């Protein structure tokens, strides 16, 4: 399915006999423009690339030196179905030829990249390089996530026919197909914003090569913006964008064609609508704050327990005092009954 052709607004007839003039006419035009934008967005939302057959996952050819053969076997044992989201989100019916996965040791020339990089991809070569001797760092939590992420990059390039795709979109979509989004991501977005890393998407691409800390913020912001596009336009937008890019359009042209809006305008809306939640929600749900809240709850629970213990102890004391009082009354009553019995047993005695 395709979105409505560009020029939708231009085909709305405006005759000389229109009764709307001045501010009324301007208001009407703005209303119609907004309605048309909503209409275009709705078309994108429901647009799903038609599939004649069920997509198949890409074939992986895993290569490793003897010292990494166990890790290679673990990669080969990964369920191929876990790679299907990358095929579906990029709109590929055929994922193309096998993807060559190389597990490189630290002594390999392929490992001559910054230490925080655990894997990378050459889309035009259909090759993924994994560095399994390194501890996965953000945005990946395991070697399997790194694999899904990098395979996503290869498929994005194939879907775009190797034409230019913005780095932020590349990384954000690769994180989406790898299933990488959680508490850590929200925290990274909040930290990036608090650290002043709110910048245009065009400048965001530079942050990926500026060091580990800035790169982590760039990954998080890219993923957040792609998720925002998913919520606003639906999960099929990336596939439609890549299809139009493969036909020769630039990313910005493809985006405007499909949404009816310039990328910069949607980006501004993202910052305005999401800033509060992505700035504060990650902080109040961060591990530090969560542990602080747990500690506070533990203190409150301890205080409440002490209060309940005191109340229970006082209740026991009150019950003991009441029982002692009842015991005294029973003793006095028994003594009185004994005295009465003694009086009634006296010879000739009559008790009045």
Secondary structure, 3 states (H helix, E strand, C coil): CCCCCCCCHHHCCCCCCCCCCHHHHHHHHHHHHHHHHHHHHHHHHHCCCCCCCCCCCCCEEEEECHHHHHHHHHHHCCCHHHHHHHHHHHCCCCCCCCEEEEECCCCCHHHCCCCCCCEEEEHHHCEEEECCCCCCCCCCCCHHHHHHHHHHHHHHHHHCCCCCCCHHHHHHHHHHHCCCCCHHHHHHHHHHHHCCCCCCHHHHHHHCCCCHHHHHHHHHHHHHHHHHHHHHHCCCHHHHHHHHHHCCCCHHHHHHHHHCCCHHHHHHHHHHHHHHHHHHHHHHCCHHHHHHHHHHHHHHHHHHHHHHHHHHHHHHHHHHHHHHHHHHHHHHHHHHHHHHHHHHCCCCCCCC
